[in-house]
Each structure stands twice: as C-alpha cells, then as structure tokens.
Amino acid sequence: MKNLFRSLFISLFPLYALYLTIDGILHVSEHGFSLRYGGRLITSMTVVVLFAGLFIVKRARTRKNLPYWTLSITTGFLISLLGGGVIENNDLIGSSPGFILVLGWWIYLTWYSKFKKRNKDILKVGRALPEFELEDANQEKVHSSSFVGKATVLLFFRGNWCPLCMAQIKEIAAKYKEIEEKNAQVVLISPQPHSFSRSLAKKYGLNFQFLTDVKNQVAKQLHIFAENGIPAGFQILGYDSDTVLPTVVITDASGEIVFADLTDNYRLRPEPETFLKVLDQLN
C-alpha cells in the first residue's frame, strides 16, 4: 500500500479544483460577481489550467517551483480571503475551500512532485549496465547485452498515460536523425501492456526499440520502481498501479554507463540537447 495516498492525491486534487471552478462559475452567473468567488475562481482555474495544459500542450518539463502559477494561486486566495470578509467577520467556513486549494498546491509542489532520495549506486556513471531482460512488442525476450556495440539512450517512462513522458519521447523522436548519425540507438522502456507500446511504436514509425518491463522486474532490479505510481483511477484504462520512476541512462558501445539522470522531481526532465552532447563525447 506504499504511496497509495500519493496516487489518490494526484487524482483528487485536480478534480476538487475543477469542482470549485464549475461551482464558482455557476454562482457568479446566478448571483453576480463577488470578490470571494472571483478570487476563488482565479485559484481553482489556475490549478485546472495547469493540469489540463500538461495533457493538451504536452510539455516535457516545467520549472521546479512553478512561480507564476504559485503567484496566481496565492493572489486569487488573498482576493477571496479579503473580499470575503474573513478578517472582519471571522468567516472561516466560507473561506475553507480556498484554504484547501492553497494547501493542496503546496502539498503538490513540496511533496507529490518530489521523489524521496533515490538510490543511484546501481546506475552510477562508470559502472557497467546491469544485465536484465525485457520483452519486445511480440513478447520476445530482449537481453540488455544486445545493446552492446552501439551507444544507447535508455529512457524508462511511466506509460502512454503520462503527458510529460509522451512529450519527452516526442522531443527525442524529433532528434532521431541526429542521434542515428552519432551511431547511437534509442531504447524506450515501460511497464505498460505490450499493446500500448505497439500503438506508440506505430505512431512514431521510427527505428526505436519499444520494450516492456514485465511486472516492473527490471525497475525493481535497478531501484527505479514506483509502487502505486500512477494516479488512482487510471487502472480502468488498462494500466497497472505500479510503474517506474522517470529515468534516462546512456551507455557507450561497451555497455558502460556514461550518463544517468535520476530526477528527483517528475516535472524535471533532461533536454534532448543534453543527450546529444553526451553522444558527441563518445565519437
């Protein structure tokens, strides 16, 4: 049951913000504008736009502390707080939705977005890539030793459901020719069902290897396993509750690790230009 609260939080927090947005719009349309509901709408809509934007715009990364979003949320809350007369009338109940939103936002920034200290010993630069076994789209076994002979970019991603992962893959796909010119290959690894990886491979039609880490066995071996790592409710789409922590590893032609990004924040991912610079150093 580890991380179950995290899974529930990331599903319920945006839904709560969406509920307050709809409630605020209905209230304003029926009773007219007020500072309390106007400020609350600023706060709730900021949260809704952020999460909706991750899926619509599909950015691979954001700023760590999201300062402009935080400013908007805080400003909306203060407008609601002061305009609602909480200081003069001590109306704490009327302002409680705003309190919950702001609290949820800080929980999201300081707790949900960050991973605990990750074990980097196994995927340490200078070490050989451990031996492990994956499966291709046809459920045929693929051994990590097969990557030897070429520099390899291994991207461990959470699944097709993750908008930042999809944006990151899109970025790498856009640099495919440059990567290929450097005599390197790209291996995309996820614990999601084979059919989802097949659809992703079909979408891009590139000479990438889309491989499946069955039951997260490799993720556990490499200490990049995330128990209950997907948002609660996504299981109905066919995903398992467990997944992998976003991780990028680059090995040289001999299989030695020359780069490893074990991000401590799921919204922070390395730029493709970083991979290209590492690959340049190998040529």
Secondary structure, 3 states (H helix, E strand, C coil): CCCHHHHHHHHHHHHHHHHHHHHHHHHHHHHCCCHHHHHHHHHHHHHHHHHHHHHHCCCCCCCCCCHHHHHHHHHHHHHHHHHCCHHHHCCHHHHHHHHHHHHHHHHHHHHHCECCCCCCCCCCCCCECCCCEEECCCCCEEEHHHHCCCEEEEEECCCCCCHHHHHHHHHHHHCHHHHHHCCEEEEEEECCCHHHHHHHHHHHCCCCEEEECHHHHHHHHCCCEECCCCCCCHHHHCCCCCEECCEEEEECCCCEEEEEECCCECCCCCCHHHHHHHHHHHC
